[in-house]
Amino acid sequence: MSEPVQVESGEMIQFMDSMILKLDITGKEVKGTFDWVVSETDRKEGTLVGTIENDLIKAIYSYSDHGLTVKEEKYIKIEDEYAYFRIGGKMRLKDGVYIYTSDNDLNYDFGSKIPRKY
């Protein structure tokens, strides 16, 4: 969320991030899209392909950033009402994909929950 800004009319407004996660889960296979509109910077819009086990999705997120295609590993924890993305942890580039270096520091952003709709 951005800092409040005063516009010409004197009204104070605040911009918020928007995240839309769409998933198609068939057995253990997951495909979908993730659109993240960041209030103060660019938009990230791309595809997810991966697997799910014990309500944890491990997927590769492919998106365009300033004209370059970026691929990075995403972990998504699915609960009854919300989905949460893994945050933190070191990443390294392997075969053109940014991957996590370990599963030891699994933390999820419970502040940025995405409501689950069926």
MOGIFEN-V538622 format. One record per run of one state. SS is the DSSP state (2 for helix, 1 for strand, 0 for the rest). FROM is the first residue (numbers start at 1). TO is the last residue. If there is no record, write none. Layout:
BEGIN
ss=SS from=FROM to=TO
ss=SS from=FROM to=TO
END
This chain:
BEGIN
ss=0 from=1 to=4
ss=1 from=5 to=6
ss=0 from=7 to=11
ss=1 from=12 to=13
ss=0 from=14 to=17
ss=1 from=18 to=26
ss=0 from=27 to=28
ss=1 from=29 to=37
ss=0 from=38 to=42
ss=1 from=43 to=53
ss=0 from=54 to=55
ss=1 from=56 to=65
ss=0 from=66 to=67
ss=1 from=68 to=78
ss=0 from=79 to=81
ss=1 from=82 to=87
ss=0 from=88 to=90
ss=1 from=91 to=94
ss=0 from=95 to=96
ss=1 from=97 to=100
ss=0 from=101 to=106
ss=1 from=107 to=108
ss=0 from=109 to=113
ss=1 from=114 to=115
ss=0 from=116 to=118
END
